[in-house]
């Protein structure tokens, strides 16, 4: 991949620039080593986790700890950790693939994600050399388990309002930590706590590496939860916990920045884990639909069930396309920063931060895909789906937390728009220029585009128009409401939904077109594509559904802030930009479901 291509698309620029299929990474391009790591993850779940899910959910003493130790012995806890600190030193895409494959592990996937993500990464990326050498190798091996203490009873989404305090002792050798943290994943067995607290009366949080053996730490009993029952979730209390001054992580007052940047990584990784869980539920749904007989034949032969299976698969294909597109964009940014002289930790944080809006998009998309797939899985199972004997019952309960984890989906929707607008204000993203062009286009006579007979030609035009719809509504809202826009949360949510659908639609289109080019590298790909009817069908299904949704979001947003001639012009624009062609969606869904039924699993 050339440096020119790597720098082609900055964070948020998908709204204002066209991407070519060859510019993105797709899952079909994983190399042999990546596939071997993924298979190791799958084998680990099959051998160690799935046979023991009931014991895990009952929180059998020492079981989760032993599983993390075994995962550490296989290297699964250190995939992103540099080799000199005891890890594999793999790139961001490989880390994402491992996260996806372990995402089907119910409560275990929560424990391993918390340990390798928010547990290990603050020390790996913000620790000094001594801190990294002391803690990271033992976290990578699984000898020590980690957790992350940010949330407090009165500080959830507003994390910086936390009340936990750190005061320097008179001899200047220790900080005394006092406060209460809640919803701490892995809290019951963690050896290392990354704790956020304010030193004296500081405005911003600082972060500390706290060892359980420092003393002054007490735990409430395990929380009783709707799902992920096997993951340890505790309240943690610090009572004059003595933390050596050398265990201050990064600089004083830098805790909030650490929390935000680690959450950016956590959000895209949550999308990957949710995707892994969703694919597993699709496979269970297909398997059951093939086995369950009604009226003398498998229920997978009925159109209503096939529609559900096809929609489950389509959602997974779409989220997967966007997740790995963004993962590789982040990796490209990291490599470019390293080539410019930045060390790996700084390059990674800055590279990921550049795509913070996309990470928020994916967190929403991944968690809502999993919820949708699990809900339909229960429906396909019927009465059996409501029984704790079925695999989908546990999946249904376990999935629900993901729309709350790593910032609620409502917060992430508003952050998506906020971060894009902030990049525009800083001059990093020219949104207003293209938005003004779209506004001018509204006043002119609509173009009659030439028919595009290439593969997915209609869908290419539709995605380009989705971007115009977003720019029209976001530009109009920003111009009309100015700084007050932040207070109009309903409007922000509609704009965010338009942005999310646009990013997912374009990512899916580009993946399918790239895949077609890989399978038939000739100068012209036929409209039906070389042996990939199902991928084309899923792309069409999603994009045409997205057109209707984007039109609805655009209308509601415009009606919230515009009136008179401006309102009429923008509503006409919304209709024009969300125009779709007619499709036989029943036939498309049949094609997608047919392959699933034949293979008895999620096959894409």
N, C-alpha and C positions, 0 to 999 in steps of 0.2 A: 504494500500500500504506500503510495507516494506521500511525501510530506505535504505536498499541495492539497491532496485529497484529505489528509488528516486535519488540516486547518480549515477545510471547506465550510463546516457548519458549527458555529458557536452556539452556546446555550440560548434557547428561545428563538433562534433564527429560522427554525422550521416554519414559522408563521410568515416569513417574508421572503424566503428563498426556496428555490426548487432543489430537491435532492435527486440524484440519479441512483438507480438501483445498485450500481457498482460502488457507490459511496458508503453503503451500509453493510454491516455484518449480519448474517442470518444463521440460525442454529444449524442449518445443514452444512455449515463450514467448519464445525468443530474438528480439531485434529485428533489423531489417534491417542495422544497422551491425555487430552481433555476427556475423551470418551472413556478411557480406562479409569480415570479419577471418578467420573460420574458413575461408572459401573461398580466401583468399590463402595460408593455411597449407597447405591441401590441394594447391593449384596448385604451391607451392614444392616440396613433396615429389615431386609427379609429374614436374616438370621438372628438378629439380636433384639429388634424392636417390635415388629408386628406380632411375633408369637407371644410377646409379654405385655401387650398393651393394657390388659386388664390389671395385671400386677403393678404396672407403672401408674395407672389411674388411681390405684389404691394406696399409692405412695409407700410401697414396701420399703422398709428401712434399708438405705444403702444401694438400692437398685439403680436409681438415676445416676448416682455418683459412679458406680461401676461401669455403666454404659458410657459415660463421658471419658473414663479412664481408657476403656477399650477403643473408643473413637480416637483418643490421643495416641494410642499405640500404633494405629493405622495411619496416623498423620492427618486425620480429618480436622483436627483443631488448629492446625498450623499451615493451612494451604496458602494464606496470604502473608504469613510471617516470613521474613527474610531467612535465608539459609544460615547466616551467621548467628541467628537467634533461635535456631532449632526448628525452623519451618521449611516449607517447600519453596517459598519465594515465587509463587505463581502470580500471573497477572489478574486484573480485575474480572475479566470475562470468565476465567477458570473458577475464580472464587464464587461468582454468581451461579455458575453451573452446579457447583457442589452444593450451594445453598438451595437451589431448586430441587436437586435430587434428594436432599435430606428433608425437604419441606413436607413430604408425605408422612412424616414420622409422628404426627399428633403431638403429644406433650414433649416428647424427646426433641422434636424440631424446635420447639420454643426454648428448651434448655440449651441446646447446642448453638442456636442463633444468638441467644443472649451472651453466652460465654465467649464465642468467637468474635462477636460484633461489639456491642456496647461494653462488654466486660474486658476485652483484650485491647481493642483499638485505641481507646484514649491513651493508654500507656505506650503503645507502639508508636503512635503518631505525635504525641505531645510530650512523652517522657524524655528526660535527658539520658545521656549514654549510660550512666550508672543505674538509673531506674529501669531502663530497658533490659540491661544485662541481668539485673536481679530478678525481674518479674516475668518477662515475656517468655523465656525458654520453659519455665515451669508451667505457664499457662498453655503454651503450645503442646506440651507433652501430656497435659491433663493432670499433672501432679497437684497443681493448684487450680481451683475453680473460681470463676469471677462473677461479680454482679455489679450493678450500676445504680447508684442511689441519687436520683434527681427529684422525683415526684414527692410532694408533701400533701397533707390533708387539705391545705388551703392554697396549694400551688400546683396546678396540673398543667393546663395549656399555657398559663402565665408563669413559666418555670422560674423566671428571674425574681419572682416575689417570695421565694423560699425564705423561711425564718431560721434555718439551722445556722448556728454561729460557730466561728472559730476565733479563739483568743490566744494570743501568744503568752506563754508562761513568763514569769519575771526573769528567769535565767536565759530566756531567748532560745531555748533548745527544743521546745515542743509547742504545738498548738493544742488547745483543749477544745474538742468538738462536743457540742450539745445541740440536740434536735431530734426530729422524728421524720422518718421517710416511710412511704407506703407503696404498695404494689411492686415490691422488689423481687423480680424474677431471679431464681437461684439463691435467694436470700437465706434459705434454710440450711444450705450446705456450703456456701461460698467461703473461700479462704481470703480472698482479696476483694475489697469494696472500693469502687471509685465513688467518692462522696463529694457532693457539691454543697458548699456553705459560704456564707459571707464573713470575711474577716472584719472584726470590729463593726463599724457602721458603713462599710463599703456599699456602693450602689450596685455593683455587679458581683456575681458569684465567683468564687475560686474553686479549684478542684484539688482533692487530696487522694493519695493512694493509702488506703487503710488496711492493715492486716488484722484478721480476726483476733490474733494473739495479742494485739495491743491492749485489749481489755476495754471495759466501759461500753461494751456492745451487748444489748439484749434484744431478743426477738419475740414478737407475738406468735401465737400458734399459726399454723398454716391457714390461709384464707380458704373458705369454702366457695367454689366458683361454679358458674354455669357449665363451663367447658375447660379444656386444657387442665383437667383435674390432677394430672400427674406431674405438672410443673410446680416447683416450689415457689410460692408467692407469700411473702411475709411483710409485716411492718418491722422496721429496724429502728431501734432507739440508741442514741449516742449520749452517754452520761459521763462527762469529763473524760472522754476517750483521748488518750495522749498520743498524738501523732508527731513523729520527729519532723523538724522543719524541712529536712531534705526530702520529705515525702509530699511537699507541695508540688502539684503537677502543673507544668508550664509556669506562667507568671501569675502574680497576684491579680485578681480581677478578670482573668482570662477564661473563667469557668463557663460563662454563658456562651462564648464563642466555641469552646470545645463541645458543649452540649449540642449546639445548632449544627456544627459540622459533622459530628458523629451521627446525628439524626438524619442528615442527608444520605449518608451511607446506609443507615438502618432502613430508610424508606424504600430505596430501590431493592435492598436485600429482602425486605418483607414481600415486595412484589414477586421476587423470585421464589421465595418459600411458599407463598400462596399459590403460585402457578403449579409448583410440584404437588401440592395437596389437591388442587383442582383436577389435574390430569389423573391422579390416582382414583378420585371419585368418579370421573368419567369412565374409566376402565371398569370399576365396580358396577356402574350403571349398565354398561353394555353387557357385561357378563350375566348380570341378573336378568336383563331383558331377553337374553338368548335362552336362559334356562327356565324362566317362568312361563308356564303354559296356561292359556285361557282360551275357551272355545276351540280347544283342540290344536292350537298352534302357539308358537312363542310370541310373547307380547311385542318383541322387536319387529314383528311383521306388520304391526299396525301403524298407520300414518301418524297418529297423535304421539306415540312413543318415539317414532323416528324423528319427528320434529324436535322433540326435547333433546334427543341425543345429538342431533346436528347443531342445535343452538349451544349446547354445552361445549362441543368441540370447537365451534367457531369462536366463542369467547376465549377459550384457551389459546387458540392459534393466534388471535389478535394480540392478546396480552404478551404472549411469548415473542411475537415479532417486535413489539415496541420495547420490551425489556432488554433484549439482546442488542437491538439497535443502539439504545442509550448506553448500555454497558460498554460497548466498543467505542462509542463517542467519548465516554469518560476515559477509557484506556488510551485513546489517541491523544487526548488533552494531557494526560499524565506523562506519556512518552515525550510529547513536544516540550513540556516544562522541564523534564529531566535533561533533554537534549540542550536546553538553554542554561543548564547549570544548577537547577534546583535539586536538593536531595529528595529521595524517594518519598519520604513522609510528607514533606511540604508540597511536592508535586501532586501527590495523590489527593490531599485535602483540597488543593486549589482546583485540580481537575474535576473533582466531584462537585465542588461548590459551583462551578460554572454551569453545571446542569442541575442545579437545585430545583428549578421549576419542573423539569422533566421527572426528577425523582419523586416529587410530590404528586405529579400526574400518575405515575406508575403505582405509587402506594395506594391511591384511590382505586385505580383500575384493577390491580391485582387482588385487593381485598374484596372488592365488589364482584369480581369474577368468581372467586372462591365461594362467596356466599350464594351467588346465583346457582352455581353448579351443584352445591350441596343441597340447596332447596329442591332443585329439580331431581336430584338423585333420590331424595326421600320420596318424592312424588312417583318416580318410576318404580320404586320398591313398593309403593302403596302401603298397606297396613304393616308389612314387614319392616318398612323404613322407619316406623315409629317404635319398633322394638329395639331394646338395647342389645339384642343378639345380632343386629345387622351392622355392617361396617359404616353405613352412611349415617346412622344415628349419632355416633360419636363425632364423625366429621362435621355434621350439622352444628352440634354444640361447640365444637372446637373452633369452627371458622369465625364465629361471631365477634371474637375479641379483636380480630385483625382490622376492623373498621374503627377501632379505638386506639390500639397500639400505635406508637410512633407519631402521635398527634392525630386527633380525630379526623375523619374524612372531610368534615366541614372546615376545620382549620386548614387542612391541606388544600382544599379547593380555593379558599381565600388566599392562602400563601402563593398558590400558582400564579394568580393574577397579580398579586402584590409584587412578587419577585420579577415578573416580566416587566411591569411598569417601572420598578426601581432600576432594572438594567437599562431601560429606555432613558430614564432621567439622568443616569450616569454616562450616557453616550455610548454604552456598550451594545445597544440594540436599537436600530432605527425603526421604531414602530409608527411614529407619527407621519413620516414621509409616505410610506405605503398606505396608511390609513387615509391620508388626504387624497391620494390618487383614487382610492375606492370611492370616497365621498364625491369626487368629481365625476367618476364613472356613473354614479347614480343619476346625475343630472343629464347625462348624454343619452343617445339612442343605443339600446342594447345591441352588442355585436351578435352576429349570427355565425357562430364558429363552424369551420369546415368539419364534416364528419371525420372521426378518427377511427379507422378500421383496424388499428393495431390492437394487440392483446390488451384488454381492459381499458380501451380508449375512452369509453364513457366515464369510467370510474376515475381516470386521470383528470378529466375535466371537472368532475364533481369535487374531488379533493382540492383542486386549485380554487374552486368557488367557495368551499368551506372556509378557506383562509381569508377570502374577501369578506365573508359574513362575520368572522371573528373581528377582523380589523375595523369593519364598519361599526359594529356594536361597541367594541372596546374603545375605539377612537371617539365615537359619539358620546359615550358615557364619560370618558376622561375630559373631553372638552366641555361638556355641559355641567358636570358635577365638580370638576377640579379636585381639590384636596378632600372635599366632602365624600368622594366616591368610597373611601374606606369605611364610611358609616353606612353605606347602602349595601348591606351584606347580601340581601336577596338578589340584587343585580350582579354582584360579584360572583355569586354561586352560579347564576345562569351563564355568565361569560366563561367561568371555569369549565363548566360542562361542555360548552362549545369547543374550548381549547383541547380538552381531554379527548373528545370524539375525533377532532381533527388530527391530533398527533397519532392516535391509535389507527385511524383510517389510513393515513399516509404511510405509516410504518408497515402495515399489512400489505398495502398496494406494492410498496417497494420490495418487500420480501418475495412476494409471489412473482413479480417481474424478474427479480434477480434469479430466482429458482428456475424460472422458464428459460432464461438465458444460459444458465449452467447446464440444463438438460438438452438444450438445442442452441449451441453457440453460433448458429448460422446468422446471416444478415437479417432475416425476417422470421419472426416467431408467429405461427398461425394464431388466429383469434382464439381457437380452443386450447392452445398450449400443448406441449409435448407430454402427453400422459399424465396430466395433473389437473384433471377435471375438478377434483375435490377442493384443492387449494384455490382455484379460480372461483369456485362456487362460494367458498367461505368469505373470500375477499368481496365478492359482489353482495352477498347477504349483509355483511357488516356495513359496508359503505352506503348501501341503499337504506338500511335502517337508520344509520347515522344522519342521513339527509333529513329524515322526518324529525328526528330528535333535535337536531341543530336548528331547524326551522322553528320548532316549538320554543326552545330556549331563547332564540333571537327575538321572537315576538314578545315573549314575556319581559325580557330585559328592556326592549325598546319602549314598551308600554309603561315601564316603571319610571323612565326619565324624560321621554320626549313627548311633544304634543304638536298639534297643528300640522303645517306642511312638512316640517322635519319628520314628524312621526309617520306620516303617510309615505313619504319618500323612502324611509328606512324599512318600513314594513313591505313595501314593494320590492326593495332590494333583497330583503330576507327571502322572499318568495322566489326571486330570480336566482339567488345564489344557492338555494337548496333544492333546485329542480332536479328531479331524477327521471330516469327512463323506466319503462314498464318491465317487470321481471316475473317469471313464473317461479316464485320462491318455493313452492311445494316440490317442484322437480329438482331444484338446487339442493334442498335439504335432503331429499331422497338419495341423491348422489353422495352427499357427505356421510349420511348414516349407513349407506350400503357397505362402504369400505370398513366402517367401524364394526358393523355386525359380522362381516366376513372374518375379520381378524380378532374379534372378541375383546377389543381394548381400544384405548385412545391411540390411533396409529399415525398421527401427524407429527 
